[in-house]
Amino acid sequence: MIIDNPDAHRYEIRVSDELAGFVQYRRRPGLVAFIHTEIDSRFEGQGLGSQLIAGVLDEARAAGVAVLPFCPFVNGYISRHPSYVDLVPEEFRAEFGL
């Protein structure tokens, strides 16, 4: 389950109500910058990081906000899944290698 925890400025992924990982963000009007992703070592190798990033990118698309993938994991995910490149404003794509 993925939830937004705005007080902590992060989206969290939980497994059986236990925090398994998160992606930290900063919001501006019409924009969300993803800063850092972390998955607890007990949950690594289960695809939860990819599930988390896909979920937050889908949410950004649904909300109509642009994405700045400062986090290398988020940037790598977008590179491997080009259907998300359009979320990054065109003028910033070169900066992120997209």
Order of alpha helices (4+ residues) and beta strands (2+ residues): beta-beta-beta-beta-alpha-beta-alpha-alpha
